[in-house]
Amino acid sequence: LAALNAGVVAVLAGACAGLPPLAVAGAAVVVGAIIAHVASLLAMARPSSSLAGPLGVVAWYYIAAGTALAFGGTLGGVLAAGLIRSPGLQTAVVLAHAHLNLLGWLGLAIIGTQFMLWPMVLRTRMSQDAPRAARRVLAVTACGLAVTTVALLAAPWLGGAHWLAAAGMACYGAGAAYSLMPAVREMRAR
């Protein structure tokens, strides 16, 4: 956590002060911290671990979110380094970076957490179908985000890739909407 926060501060300071080496170093620290975090989550997500209960899939949301941030942070480091000269590619990388960080790191973590947290807030039992819905939603949202990211990065070379990116976002949105179904059932039960 300390390394992650130090990396974030370095990225922000480097970007604001116009010091690309500091921003790139900060991005490398962030990516390294997240890779270590994902590795520890993978070790805890084994079938024989304490995270293997009905909502063990929530750990996989955090693994997917961390993976998205590792890729997004890498793209951020490339942007901070100023290595991209093509305006079209620059735009594509900025968009992919934003999607991975916002919809991946934040979005996937929030969606996964709500499967576990919402019944606790309501002080009710989890919906019977919540674990199955959580697995389906993770597959749909993670695949939608991956398709969107690849399409955004391919857009400078492939005409019409923006339609594929839009389709990926539609999948992500559908998964996010479907994630609310168990929550609605739990609210009705309460």
Buried (B, 14 or more C-beta within 10 A) or exposed (E): EEBBEBBBBBBEEBBEEEBBEBBBBBBBBBBBBBBEBBEEBEEBBEEEEEBBEBBBBBBBBBBBBBBBBBBBBBBBBBBBEEEBEEEEBBBBBBBBBBBBBEBBBEBBBBBBBBBBEBBEEBEBEBBEEBBEBBBBBBBBBBBBBBBBBBBBBBBBEEEEBBEBBEBBBEBBBBBBEBBBBBBEBBBEEE
